Amino acid sequence: MGMLTTHKISADLYDDSFSLIAIHCDLEDYAITYAINSTCGLYLKRMKKDLHLNENMSFSVFDWDDEMNDVYWTLISNKCEIEEEIPSVGLFENNISRRTDYLVKERKEVDYFLKVDAADETLFSQKINSINQIAKVITAYPLETQNLKSKRNLIF
């Protein structure tokens, strides 16, 4: 085996190295982050760069590298509000239309994804239980990543 071959990790292998917690809640991103931090003992902070799918769509991302447990946490908003100008005819001013777009389109009901890299089962289910204790969280549950069509969007 030469050195080169050891670095070829197949994309599928890489995909399955993270677990996802789907979170349904109406809280703003900073509020759910604060709640998760205080309830779960995490230290998620807003990343300097949002996740941009294209020039119109950007999603807020909060992350924390838990070096003690060797787990990398990322909270990603699944929704983004897009404002579009609708050109008007004649004298009227342009109208602004607002619509919501989604990072993972086939899971529109999910508000946030908590992506967990390399956590063991116990830690993972503990955190899900904790998130479900948060008053404003409707539900939080593990999401199977294998069949997720848009899971590529979660790899960045």
N, C-alpha and C positions, 0 to 999 in steps of 0.2 A: 504493500500500500504506500503510494507516494503521499507527500504532504497535501497535495492539492485536493485529493479525494475526500479528506476528512472534513473539509469545509462545505461540502455539498449537502446541505440539509434540504430535504425535499420540502416543497411548499406545504404539503399536507401535514407533515410532521410539525412544522412550525405553527400551523393553524391550530392544532389541537393542544398546543402548549399553554393556552390560556383558558380560564373558565370565565363564564359571564353570569352576573347577577342582573336580572331585569328588575327595574324599580318603577312602580307606578305611583306618582304623586304630583300634586299641583304646585309644589314649592318652586321658587326661583332657584337657579343653579347655586348661587352662593349660600342660600338658606339650607338646601338639602346637603350641601357639602359640610356646612357647619354642624348640622345635625348628625351626619354620619361620623364626622371627626369626634364629636363629643360622645356619641353612643358607642362607637366601635373602637375608640382609641386609635384612630388613624390620624394622619397629618397631611391630608390632601390640600394642595395649594394650586391656585389657578396657574396654568402654564402660560408662559409669555406669548406663545403663539396659539391661536385657535386652530382647530382642524378645518381646513378649507377643502371642500370637495370641488368647487368651482368658484368663479368670482362672486357669485351671489350667495352661495351657501357656506356658512361657517358655523361650527359647533364648538361650544365651550368645553374645555378639557381641564380637569384637575388631576394632578398626579402626586404620588408619594412613593419613594423608593425606601421600603422598610428593610434596611440593611441588616438589622439584627435577625430578622426571620427570613431574609433573602426572598422577599415577596415584593413584586412591583404592582402597585394599585393605580388604576386610571378610571376616573369617573367621567363619562362622556355623555353630553346631552344628545338625545335622539332627535330633538326638534329644533328647527330654526325658523324664525319669522323672516319672510322675504317681503320687502316693499318694492312694488313695481309701479312705475309711472305709466299710466295709460294715456297716450297722446289724445288730446281732445280735438274735436273738429270746430273750426271757427273761433269765436271769441272766448270760449270757456277755458278756464285754466285746466291744466292736466290733473287728472285724478290719480290718487295714490291707491293702489290696491294692495292689501296685505294677504299673504297666504302662508301656510305653514308647510315646510318641507321636512323630510326625514332622512336621517343618516342610514337607518336600516328600514327601508320602505315596507318590507313585509311584516314589520312589527311596529305599526303606527301607534299601537296602544301603549307602548313602553315610553316612559318619559326620559329615563336615564339608564345607561349601562354602567355597571361597575365591573371593569375588566380586571381579572386577577391573574397575574402571571406566577405560576409555580407555588401555589398554596396547597397544603395538604387538605384532605377531605374535612377533617375536624375543624380546622381554622375556617374553612370555607362555609361550612354549615353554621358555625357559631356566628359568623358575620351576617349571614342571611337572617338568622333569628334576631340578632341585634337590630338590624335595619327594620325588621317588622315591628319592633317595639316603638319606633319613632311615630309620634302621634299623627303626623300628617301623611305618613306613607300608607297608601291603600293596600299595596301588597308588594312583596319582593320575593323572587324565586329564581332558582338556577335556570339558565337558558341553554339548551343544547346548541353548541356551535356548529356541529357537523353539517346540519341541514340548512344552515342559515345562508341564503343566497348572497346577501350583501355583507358577509362577514369580512370580505376584503377591506371594506371601509373601516373596519375596526383595527386593522393592522397598519400602524404608522410609526 
